């Protein structure tokens, strides 16, 4: 990935995260695919963690493919509960009820 592609990827990731509606979640992998780099789901997480200003976006609405929240960020579960997101056992988001993919909207 060139520096210009990395900037485009970052901008796409931030744009996609900004669109996630309240009460819904999407996955790192979905965001990577929508950004045009389907094998870069880990880079989505790094982008959200290290981009200044990303904390102003609804990053709490991004989970892994199994519905697990970010390790070490207990506030994510609190924020999702406040939006009505339902969890299965072990604080795993019920993706069958809350998964958001832009094409489906």
N, C-alpha and C positions, 0 to 999 in steps of 0.2 A: 504494500500500500504506500503510495507516494504521499508526501505532505499535503498536497492538494486533495487527494482522495480521502485522507484522514480528516481534513477540514469538512469536506462534503459529508462524510460519514457522521461526524460529530453533529453537524447542523441537522442532518436527517433524524438522528436519534433524538435530539432535543425537540424537534418539531413533532415527532410521533408521540413522545411522552406527554407533551403539552395537550394532545388531543384525547388522551384516555379519560373517559367520563367518570364522574364520581360513582362509586358503587361497582365499578368494573376493574379488572386487572388485565394485563397482558404479560407475555413472557419475554425474557431477554432474547430468546431465539426468534420470536415473531418480529421483534423490533429489528434485529440484525437482518432478517430476510427482507423486511419492508425497506430497509436502508440500502439493500442491494448487495449485502455481504452475509449470506446465510450461515457461513461457518464462523462468524465473529461474535457469538453471543457473549463471550467473556469480555470482549472489548466494549460492549454496550454497558456492562457493569462498571468498567473502568471509566468510561466516558461520563457516566452519571456521578461517579464518586469524585472525579478530579476536575471537572469543568466548573469554573467559577460561575455562580448563578444557577446551576442546575438544582440547587436545593430549593429554589423558588418554584420549581415544577413539581407535579404530582408523582415524584419518583417512588413514593410508597405504593403506587399501583403497579409496580413491576415486580414479578416473582419468577422463580425458575419454572422449568417445564413441568415439574411435579406439583407446583402450587406452593412451594416452600418460600418463605420470606427470607430476607437477607440475614445471614447470621450476625449476631451482635447488635442488631437494631430492633430492640423490643418495641420501640415507638411505632414501627411500621404496622404491627398487629393492632395497636391501639387506634391508629389512624384509619385502618381498613374497617375495623369494627364500627367506628363512628360513622362510616359511610354505608353501613348495612351489609358489608361483605360477610358471607357465611363461611365458616371453617369446618373442615372435617376433623378427625382426630389428629392430635399432635400439631395443632395450629397450621394445618395445610389448607390453603384456600380451596374452596369447592369450585374448581374450574368449569364444571358442567353448568354452573349457574352464573358465573361472573366473568368468564373469559371474554375479552373484547378483541376483535380483529376488525380493522377499519372497513374492509370490503363487505362485512356483514351488516354494517349500520345503514 
